[in-house]
Amino acid sequence: EAHMKRFKTLGILLAGLLALAEAKPLHAADPKMIGIVTKVVVAEDGKSAVATLKSKGKLVDVDIADKLTLDKFASKKIQAGDEIRCVYQEKDGRKKSVSFKKTAGC
């Protein structure tokens, strides 16, 4: 019985993750960029950040608002010097991150 309960919990967890994945679909049209993090400025409330990437010789600011990436900044899993693959959406002249990951995984 405990065994079935564990599977049920896992199923609910997976369903939640799938729902999350569908909530923010990555569209093929969303621009991508690979660059080196030069600096990260986290807002005082910790709910957003601006990461500056050096890509193709230019400095590009990317707005970050997802908790997973913000946690990676806080724990230093992503920091200046890391190479990042970023998918973003242009909104109001700003780049809003959809996906912000190290090129070597993470």
N, C-alpha and C positions, 0 to 999 in steps of 0.2 A: 504493500500500500504506500509506504514512504517512497518506494522506487517510482511509482506512478506519479506521485505528487511532484517529484523532482523533474520528471519529464514535462509535466503540465506547466511548471514554473518556467522551464527552459523554452517551451513553446510560446508562452506569453511574452517572454523576453525577446525572442526572435521576431515575433509579430510586431512588437514595439520598435525594434531596430529597423525592420522593413518599412514601417509606417514613417519613421524618421527619414529614411533614405528616399522615400517617395515624396516627402514634404518639400525637400529642396533638390529637385532633379538637376543633374548636370546636363545642360544642353550642349549639343555639339557646337552651337553657335557662340557659346561663352568663350571669350579669349583666354589664352593660356600664356604663361610666361615662366621662364626659369631665370633665377637670379640669386645673387649672394645677399644675405641680410647684412645691411650696414648698421642699422640701429632699430630698436623697438621702443616705442614710447607708449606705456600703458596708462590709461586714464586713471584718475584718483580713485574712482569707484570700482576699478578693476573689471568693468563690464565691456570695455572696448580698448582697442589699441590701434596704433598706426605703425606699420612696419615699413621701413624703407629698404627697397631691393635695388641692387645695382644690376641692371640687365642691359646687355648690348651697349655698355658704356654710359648709360643714362641712369639717374636716380629716380625711382618710381615709388610713390607712397601708395600703400594699400591699406584700406580700412579693414580691421578684423573685429568681429563681434561674436564669433562662436566660442562657446565655453571650452571645448576641447583644445583649440589652438591657444586660447588665453592661459589655460592650465599648463600647456607646454612651455609658454614663455615664463610663467611663474616658477616652474621646476627646472628651468634652464635646459630643457630638452631641445628647444629651438632658441638659438641666440645668434648674435653677430658672428659672421664668418660662415654660417651654415648655407649650403646651397638648397634652394627651395623651388618646388614646382607649384605654381599658384594658378588657380582658375578663378576668374573674377567677372563681375558684371559692372558695366559703366552705369553710374546713376548720379545725376546732378553734377557731372564733371569729375566725380570721384570714382576710384576703383574700389568696389566692395568685394572682399574675398568670399568665394564660394567653397574653395578648397585650398588649404595652405599646408603643404607637407614637405618634409625633407626628401630630396631626390633619392637618398639611400634608404628609403623606407620611412619608419616612424609615423 
